[in-house]
Amino acid sequence: MKKEITVLTDAALITCVVQRGVADKIIHAAQEVGAQGATVYYARGGGVRERLGVLGLAIEVEKEVITIVVANDQIDRVFEKMYLAGNLDTPGMGIMYVTKLDKVATYIPQEIVDKLAKPVIGASKD
């Protein structure tokens, strides 16, 4: 039996880098507006703000990095909700960006694949 890969091409990756301890709040906000899941990993950041330690030595700052794959039609809604939940309009709170994805593949139940494959009523056949 030959396996087929179902590839989605209308997706983007939202990446949000924030201070440690903030990720859960941001993920919950994203899920409220339709995000299906998130991956969180920990990182260490550095920059101008961290050079305020004793004798001007850099202070290591722990960060949480959140990544969420969303459909293109969800980008603005999820991005805005995450931005507001993370208070990213406050200096030093973090950064967030969107990366367009060419291909996304994962398990998709057959009934969803069938639904996506059906033509939309009233859609033009250009």
WOCORCOR-V997925 format. One record per backbone hydrogen bond with DSSP energy under -1.0 kcal/mol. NH is the residue of the N-H (numbers start at 1). CO is the residue of the C=O. Records with the same first field share a line. If there is no record, write none. Layout:
# WOCORCOR-V997925
NH=CO  CO
This chain:
# WOCORCOR-V997925
8=104
12=70
13=99
14=68
15=97
16=66
17=95
18=64
20=62
22=19
26=22
27=23
28=24
29=25
30=26
31=27
32=28
34=31
35=30
39=67
41=65
43=63
45=61
51=48
56=53
57=54
59=50
61=45
63=43
64=18
65=41
66=16
67=39
68=14
70=12
72=10
74=71
78=74
79=75
80=76
81=77
82=78
83=79
84=80
85=81
86=82
87=84
88=83
90=87
93=90
95=17
97=15
99=13
101=11
104=8
112=109
113=109
114=110
115=111
116=112
117=113
118=114
123=120
